[in-house]
Amino acid sequence: MRKSILFAAACGLFFGTAVSRADDKINFEKQIYPMIKASCNDCHRPVHENPERPGRKVKPKGGHVFTNKADLMAGETEDGKKFIVPGKPLESRMLIVTQLPLEDDDHYPPEGKAPQWTDAEKALFAKWIEQGADFGTWTEDPDPLTVPEWDGKERAPGSVLTAP
């Protein structure tokens, strides 16, 4: 009887831990992409017509598009540093630039242009990269030219933006 109880407890501990780990898996589409769309996509969406100047095209800053998996994974700086290095947040330029001081010329997004990622969002992004930068079934934004309007106010320091 005693062995059965210990066995059951050990199984419960093992399976409880396995379930907990599965629950901790970050969902790119619901947890990560809303942050990217809100803070990055105003400048990093596909070529489109400028609504204020018809006939004029707007190109993505630096030629980098963040509205689909292929472009996000292919993105790199001029010196070859990848934007996202699965499993290696400290080598992922997209995370590094959000952690630079706000006054640094390489900090993104530029102050006043889009909402800054909170520390909680940076930690979530880092954890997603650590987990292998899994996009799940997400391959692209179905509406890549639409970006959320920003009221100019930063989110609370511990908050995390997620999709509904």
PyMOL commands that set and color helices and strands:
alter all, ss='L'
color gray80, all
select helices_A, chain A and resi 2-23+28-39+61-63+69-74+89-91+93-99+119-130
alter helices_A, ss='H'
color red, helices_A
select strands_A, chain A and resi 48-49+57-58
alter strands_A, ss='S'
color yellow, strands_A
deselect
rebuild
show_as cartoon
